[in-house]
Amino acid sequence: MTGSATINGVHLEWFVQSGVCIRGDAVLYIDPHLIRDGEKADLILITHDHFDHLDIASIKAVAKDDTVIVANACCVPQLQGKVPGRVMPIGEGETVSEKGVDVRAVAGYNYVHPRGSNVGFIFSLRGQTIYHAGDTDHVPEMDSLGSIDIALLPIGGTYTMDEREAAEAVKVIQPKVVIPIHYGYGTGGDPQEFASLVGAAARVVVLDEVQRAAA
């Protein structure tokens, strides 16, 4: 395992929980958490308003004056006027185009995250279509996401899918590459078990956390 991977020209780093930095045509963060210093973002995507996904201090650490923060609409009141950059609300089924990137919000939900309180995101960088699921179970809407090159799926089993359910989602989504996230930080989740369950359905890339800054 390494802290980062480059897949067809797209560089991905996993920090903690669902926090990732993806570099391609733009520098894009999703749900940055416990980051106190990092490369500045062109785009920041926020899936939902739980503290480990909407982390104001971490957003401030990576945002700049012209950063665009595309956030689930329910998160906007917590962001407006509190972070650098411009906040753009998005809801399930909507697409926004910012910094040359089309970002589509898709369904992701479970008993902890009622429908609408969390969204997943689909976007493309350097010709690679990337899906970040947010905190979700395997939901029927995953059947119709379209072609996905790289999927980032939670496997922790506490508040999200576990390894087995996530592996079943992989077989429906059919990404070329899947990266497990949201495990090992107050939750369960074994990435090697997940990889074994996925088998030949997709290439599994397991990343170590790049860093976990002091809160």
C-alpha atoms as one frame of an Amber mdcrd trajectory, in Angstrom:
protein
   0.000   0.000   0.000   1.077   3.572  -0.629  -0.408   6.921   0.285  -1.121
   7.874  -3.288  -1.556   6.440  -6.754  -1.477   7.765 -10.290  -4.039   6.123
 -12.548  -4.034   7.062 -16.237  -2.660  10.508 -15.501  -4.898  11.221 -12.503
  -3.122  11.449  -9.132  -5.133  10.453  -6.049  -4.252  10.832  -2.366  -6.353
   9.573   0.539  -6.153  11.460   3.822  -8.729  10.120   6.284 -12.360   8.971
   6.150 -13.621  10.096   2.746 -11.089  12.884   2.334  -9.197  12.683  -0.942
  -7.203  15.017  -3.148  -7.353  14.354  -6.875  -5.075  16.127  -9.342  -5.691
  16.133 -13.053  -6.875  19.077 -15.128  -7.614  20.741 -11.767  -6.765  20.214
  -8.092  -9.893  18.841  -6.488 -10.585  17.847  -2.870 -13.549  15.862  -1.629
 -14.565  16.052   2.038 -11.152  17.237   3.305 -10.798  16.310   6.989  -7.938
  16.758   9.466  -5.834  18.553   6.876  -3.984  21.577   8.187  -1.682  22.248
   5.250  -2.034  21.164   1.669  -1.902  22.126  -1.976  -4.514  24.748  -2.710
  -7.719  23.591  -4.371  -9.430  24.695  -7.545 -12.536  22.773  -6.504 -13.740
  21.341  -3.190 -16.710  18.956  -3.116 -18.683  18.344   0.093 -20.974  15.321
   0.262 -22.789  16.054   3.535 -22.670  17.993   6.766 -21.235  15.507   9.281
 -18.117  16.854  11.030 -15.761  14.386   9.350 -16.904  15.504   5.899 -17.680
  19.187   6.399 -14.559  20.291   8.297 -14.308  24.085   8.189 -10.683  24.177
   9.383  -9.583  21.743   6.676 -11.524  23.586   3.983  -9.805  26.814   5.038
  -6.432  25.054   4.872  -6.800  24.139   1.204  -9.109  26.845  -0.155  -8.005
  30.085  -1.794  -9.905  33.170  -2.857 -10.922  31.737  -6.226 -11.647  28.175
  -5.047 -15.161  26.969  -5.819 -16.797  24.828  -3.139 -19.524  22.639  -4.619
 -21.547  21.482  -1.648 -24.647  19.455  -1.008 -27.291  22.145  -0.615 -27.915
  21.287   3.044 -24.285  22.219   3.806 -24.379  25.718   2.350 -25.535  27.584
   5.507 -22.525  26.200   7.388 -20.121  27.364   4.678 -21.360  30.754   3.529
 -19.133  33.509   4.853 -16.942  31.099   6.814 -14.506  29.852   4.168 -12.514
  31.421   1.318 -13.808  31.104  -2.213 -17.303  30.795  -3.646 -19.884  28.298
  -2.444 -22.072  26.618  -5.069 -25.022  24.479  -3.882 -25.883  21.237  -5.645
 -28.588  18.629  -5.140 -29.126  15.062  -6.264 -29.611  14.899 -10.024 -28.050
  18.305 -10.674 -24.843  19.130 -12.582 -22.688  22.221 -12.203 -19.714  23.243
 -14.325 -16.878  24.974 -12.467 -13.159  25.353 -13.189 -13.622  23.392 -16.403
 -15.052  20.370 -14.549 -18.634  19.091 -14.818 -19.746  17.803 -11.405 -22.890
  15.675 -11.120 -24.514  14.882  -7.780 -26.012  11.397  -7.475 -27.983   9.500
  -4.862 -26.290   8.065  -1.782 -28.183   7.257   1.389 -28.880   4.868   4.260
 -30.565   4.861   7.670 -27.973   7.290   9.080 -27.953   9.524   6.003 -31.533
   9.974   4.740 -31.918  10.595   1.048 -30.823  14.118   0.182 -28.645  14.573
   3.260 -25.703  12.930   1.437 -24.803  12.896  -2.239 -22.167  11.169  -4.290
 -20.262  12.986  -7.028 -19.313  12.029 -10.582 -16.826  14.131 -12.551 -14.057
  13.692 -15.112 -10.386  14.639 -14.999  -7.965  13.874 -17.832 -10.498  11.671
 -19.528 -11.128   9.542 -16.424 -14.666   9.461 -15.032 -14.459   9.362 -11.242
 -17.206   8.478  -8.758 -17.030   9.318  -5.047 -19.969   7.763  -3.232 -19.986
   9.713   0.025 -21.543   7.943   3.020 -23.981   5.458   1.576 -25.158   1.897
   1.376 -25.471   0.020  -1.897 -28.500   1.801  -3.347 -30.515   0.966  -6.502
 -29.454   4.202  -8.192 -25.935   2.797  -8.519 -27.279   0.642 -11.342 -27.537
   3.676 -13.617 -24.438   5.778 -12.925 -23.031   5.235 -16.388 -19.468   4.323
 -17.282 -17.070   4.778 -14.349 -13.292   4.533 -14.587 -12.390   5.068 -10.911
 -14.774   4.526  -7.985 -14.082   5.563  -4.388 -16.363   3.542  -2.119 -16.780
   3.432   1.681 -16.242   0.038   3.314 -16.265   0.785   7.063 -19.598  -0.809
   7.884 -20.394   1.835  10.502 -22.577   4.522   8.893 -21.765   3.107   5.423
 -21.498  -0.088   3.423 -19.261  -2.808   4.792 -16.756  -4.763   2.693 -19.287
  -7.272   1.383 -21.937  -4.733   0.438 -19.339  -2.493  -1.191 -18.042  -5.443
  -3.216 -21.576  -6.114  -4.433 -21.832  -2.453  -5.434 -18.626  -2.816  -7.450
 -20.182  -5.644  -9.446 -23.099  -3.354 -10.341 -21.124  -0.159 -11.001 -18.408
  -2.025 -12.950 -15.595   0.514 -12.547 -12.206  -0.244 -14.006 -10.516   0.686
 -10.694 -11.957   0.883  -7.176 -10.358   2.511  -4.124 -11.771   1.737  -0.656
 -12.284   4.713   1.695 -14.016   5.545   4.986 -12.580   2.763   7.150 -10.269
   2.398  10.110 -11.134   5.696  11.798 -13.657   4.822  14.456 -15.217   2.295
  12.083 -14.456  -1.214  10.904 -13.428  -2.126   7.416 -10.671  -4.359   6.068
  -9.417  -3.290   2.618  -7.781  -6.649   1.961 -11.029  -8.485   2.638 -12.763
  -6.030   0.328 -10.198  -6.703  -2.402 -10.705 -10.435  -1.996 -14.483 -10.067
  -2.289 -14.189  -7.869  -5.391 -11.979 -10.451  -7.051 -11.740  -9.999 -10.807
 -14.666  -7.557 -10.987 -12.312  -4.538 -10.835  -8.746  -3.592 -10.083  -8.569
  -2.687  -6.376  -6.050  -0.024  -5.330  -5.567   0.214  -1.549  -4.041   3.432
  -0.234  -2.546   4.245   3.135  -3.620   7.537   4.674  -1.250  10.263   3.496
  -1.419  12.136   6.758  -3.579  12.682   9.772  -2.935  16.100  11.254  -3.623
  16.900  14.882  -7.134  18.177  15.388
